[in-house]
Amino acid sequence: MSIVALKRIKPRFRRQHGPWSKKLRDTWRKPRGENSKQRKKWWGKGEHPGSGYRQPRSIRGLHPSGLPEVIVHNPGELDGLEGVAIRIARTVGKRKRAQIIEKAKELGLKVINP
């Protein structure tokens, strides 16, 4: 079974009044109002994040390709890696990035952000 199929679709946890107010961002904040319908978990007022939405332990933290991710800063860090997806660090320049991609091809590793 693919990793995408194992990852359950979660609802989008939205902030109370977030989508309707220009001042508020839409990121989750716990509703604290005394008479808040969302805090009281009324139907149709938005889902609350909770432990039941967590991913299965076997796939937690994996890249959608099904491989664990490793951040690499230089070509020397590729030595001894097998069965992982490589993410090149954002601070790596153009020349060293090209060296990392070339060495990853030789070793048969998948580069997520070439």
Secondary structure, 3 states (H helix, E strand, C coil): CCHHHHCCCCCCCCCCCCCCCCCCCCCCCCCCCCCCCCCCCCCCCCCCCCHHHCCCCCCCCECCCCCEEEEECCHHHHCCCCCCEEEECCCCCHHHHHHHHHHHHHHCCEECCC
